Amino acid sequence: MRVFEEAGLPAGVLSLLPGGAETGQAVVEAPEVRVVSFTGSTAAGRKVGETAARLLKRAHLELGGNNALIVLPGADLAKAASAGAFGSFMHQGQICMTTGRHFVHETVYEDYVAALAEKAEHLPVGDPATGQVALGPIIDERQRDRIHGIVEASVAQGGRLAAGGSFEGLFYRPTVLADLDLANPAFADEIFGPVAPVTRFTSVDEVVDLVNANEYGLSVGILGDVGTAMQIADRVHSGKVHINEQTVSDEANAPFGGVGASGTGARFGGATANMDAFTEVQWLTMRPEIAPYPF
């Protein structure tokens, strides 16, 4: 807000209203608000959407994600592990587009897990204000404990802890969990922390089914042969697909949005999409005088 003020934005154009659920409800219900753009959890987004629907308001909902990274056979494993580490550990995994599920072809599975674990073990964690670190703190103790609870539950249900799984204060070590099935908590839930759950697949048909089995559909990354990746891209349910890239990617000029539990499929970003998202179309006709009618 201070930056906008110093840049000369006129008073009243942009408002900041700190508060909890009651503040959010008041803003959504206010008759002066005609379009709602909400970014947050799927649970909160459902409430915003329900309120907007009751009041016949348009709502753009950008919600949670449990994004998949697919590693195809023949992919460069060193580069794939680097991309996977960035996708899962950037900003401590506290991004809606974070890589939450790593699907790796069985021919490169063990090597990928080892390479990703090696990355995790050597990434420095600490206060970014006092040193050169790759990962900073989790937002608060409640979220840290939720992350750790999912990791512990996943190991208890048969997952293999390949790296991490520990913390000091709010600093959670980058963690790699291997040998998971779809029912494992680390695969089923959006963790929102620096955890990389990994499982294997054997065929294109199988990995498409695995990706689509989750309720979220925000971002998918596919690493490896471009032709195979394009076939997969046509079949996965996702608002964004990135070939030979990890899942965290956003540009101001590109429409942004997800499907399923990741949002309403609304697209905004860039001049054309924003005009459609945040303005109303009005049809105007005009004649030089009143037209004659046969009634």
JODA-V804580 format. One record per helix or strand of 3 or more residues. SS is the DSSP state (~ for helix, > for strand). FROM is the first residue (numbers start at 1). LEN is the number of residues. Records with the same first field share a line. If there is no record, write none. Layout:
SS->FROM-LEN + FROM-LEN
//
This chain:
~->2-5 + 21-9 + 42-13 + 77-17 + 109-14 + 141-16 + 185-4 + 204-9 + 226-8 + 271-8
>->35-5 + 58-5 + 67-5 + 99-7 + 160-4 + 175-4 + 195-7 + 219-5 + 240-4
//
